[in-house]
Amino acid sequence: MLSRLADSLYWLNRYLERSDAILRILHVNYTLWLDKGDHAVHFWPQLTNMFSTAAEAKKEFFDQHPLQLVQHLIYDTSNGNSIRAMVIRARENARGAQDHITKEVWEQVNQFYHLINNPLLQQKLMRNDALNVLAELGTQMTLYTGITDSTMPRNMGWNFMTLGKFMERAVISIELADRFFAEVDYSLDHSRDVLFWRTLLLSLSGYELYLKTYRSPYHNQHVASQVLFSKQFTRSASYCFDRIGFYLDKVIKDNYSEEAGSLYREFGRLHSKIEYADLSVLKEKGLQPYMQEIKRDLFDFNQRFSQLFFSYA
């Protein structure tokens, strides 16, 4: 497969996975903010810092005006992480690789593009109907995920698409967890109430699984265990790294070189830091240094992966 096509397919899924994550996080935070509970508003500054490229003064304004932040993260194309900007880029990538995706996938990307550019939807958001807008856009993301999974052939294009999806998912899960644990000084021993962790777990679609899995009150430890190590949780670092390793193996077998072998071993070393770690490792090394090391190694791996297969970076 040409590197240009592999690049387009990889970033098609990265952009839409990021869009899905932002939509879910916005929906959760906006809903909890409307409830006016004690744990409803503490995440707005972190959300702004993660996904907005606005100036600091503008970010401070958004922290106090959630509806304007929602509008900014959905529609403001001057922000490269807005949903609209990413859907536009995803559609451009899908168009460039149209012969390597199914007709159904192209039609769904196109439908999402036309929906988010529909002025009537933007008017609904400005009329303070944010929850319905977020739900409607979220439905489009769910349809894209289902259509892609059920119609795409399991070929090299699928391998690059899935690598992009789980690379982005791993980055967002680890970054979100890092920012939440920073709020408690990365403590594993002095647990906060489960309501403190509710926003993080709901944003990662893991709150229900958490309540069904853990019974003791050591919530800081349990949240770290689920987000980093759980094999059952589809947005844990461990699950994402398993999927990246599976599809990286397929890609490298069909494109083997000495440099590709070196890249595979580099990922193996990174994977082992999650695969063979547990809470005792976190306590020994410290949660903050551990998470910073994982983020740094994942960034370095992504840079090398992009250089090798896409001929840039």
Order of alpha helices (4+ residues) and beta strands (2+ residues): alpha-alpha-alpha-alpha-alpha-alpha-alpha-alpha-alpha-alpha-alpha-alpha-alpha-alpha-alpha-alpha
